[in-house]
Every structure is written in C-alpha cells, then in structure tokens.
Amino acid sequence: MKIPRDCNGVELVRALRRLGYETQRQTGSHIQVTTQRDGEHHVSVSNLRPLKVGLLNGVLKDVVEHHGMTVEELLRELEI
C-alpha cells in the first residue's frame, strides 16, 4: 500500500485518534499528540498542507514501531 500524497497534518491527527492519540498542545506549526494505548507514546505532527511524503512516512514508522504493526496495517486502521 502506498503512502498517501494528499494527507495534511490535521487529517493525520484526526486519523490517529483511532489509536487513542489525543492532542496535547500545538506550538507554531507542530501538533503534539499522545496515547496511553500500548504504553505512553508521543508524536509530533507538522501542520502542513499537504504533508511531505518523507515527514508522513517518518510519523507512520514511529507509530508502527510503538504499536507493533506494519505500515499497511496502520494505513488500513487509520483509513487515510
């Protein structure tokens, strides 16, 4: 499954809510989200429109590593 090319930061934060992530704070163009699912985990998402593929890939890999799933499984779960 390919990484989406048209996802923006706000859409990604909304999608991450499916995994229990909640917005903690926003500083400038970065949104900090945290989850307690599978242990505490923090992710910083740039509020760009659209997100650059490299940035999106980095966030997805960080989330995948924490939750012990593949990128394909994560993209299906997040529906982005």
C-alpha positions as CSV (number, residue, x, y, z in Angstrom):
1,M,0.0,0.0,0.0
2,K,1.3,3.4,-1.0
3,I,1.8,6.3,1.4
4,P,-1.0,8.9,0.6
5,R,0.2,12.1,-1.1
6,D,-2.6,14.4,-0.2
7,C,-2.8,14.0,3.6
8,N,-2.4,17.1,5.7
9,G,-1.4,17.4,9.4
10,V,-4.9,18.0,10.8
11,E,-6.3,14.9,8.9
12,L,-3.4,12.8,10.3
13,V,-4.1,13.9,13.9
14,R,-7.8,13.1,13.4
15,A,-6.9,9.7,12.0
16,L,-4.5,9.0,14.9
17,R,-7.4,9.4,17.3
18,R,-8.5,5.9,16.2
19,L,-5.4,4.6,18.0
20,G,-6.1,6.7,21.1
21,Y,-3.9,9.7,20.3
22,E,-5.1,13.0,21.8
23,T,-3.8,16.5,21.1
24,Q,-1.6,17.7,24.0
25,R,-0.5,21.1,22.6
26,Q,0.3,23.0,19.5
27,T,3.4,25.1,19.1
28,G,3.6,27.0,15.9
29,S,3.0,24.5,13.1
30,H,3.6,21.4,15.1
31,I,0.9,19.4,16.9
32,Q,2.0,17.2,19.8
33,V,-0.2,14.1,20.2
34,T,0.0,11.4,22.9
35,T,-1.5,8.0,23.5
36,Q,-1.6,5.7,26.5
37,R,-2.5,2.6,24.4
38,D,0.3,0.0,24.4
39,G,2.2,2.4,26.8
40,E,2.7,6.1,26.6
41,H,3.8,7.4,23.2
42,H,4.3,11.0,21.9
43,V,4.3,12.0,18.3
44,S,4.8,15.5,16.8
45,V,2.9,16.2,13.5
46,S,3.7,19.1,11.3
47,N,0.5,21.1,10.3
48,L,1.5,21.3,6.6
49,R,-1.0,21.1,3.7
50,P,-0.2,18.6,2.3
51,L,2.4,16.8,4.5
52,K,5.6,15.9,2.6
53,V,5.8,12.2,2.0
54,G,9.0,11.9,4.0
55,L,7.5,13.6,7.0
56,L,4.4,11.4,6.9
57,N,6.5,8.3,6.4
58,G,8.6,9.2,9.5
59,V,5.5,9.7,11.7
60,L,3.9,6.5,10.4
61,K,7.1,4.5,11.1
62,D,7.3,5.9,14.6
63,V,3.6,4.9,15.3
64,V,4.1,1.5,13.6
65,E,7.1,0.7,15.8
66,H,5.3,1.7,19.0
67,H,2.1,-0.4,18.2
68,G,3.9,-3.4,16.7
69,M,2.2,-3.4,13.3
70,T,3.1,-2.9,9.7
71,V,2.7,0.3,7.7
72,E,0.0,-1.4,5.6
73,E,-2.0,-2.4,8.7
74,L,-1.7,1.1,10.1
75,L,-2.9,2.8,6.9
76,R,-5.9,0.4,6.8
77,E,-6.6,1.2,10.5
78,L,-6.3,4.9,10.0
79,E,-8.2,4.9,6.7
80,I,-6.1,7.6,5.1
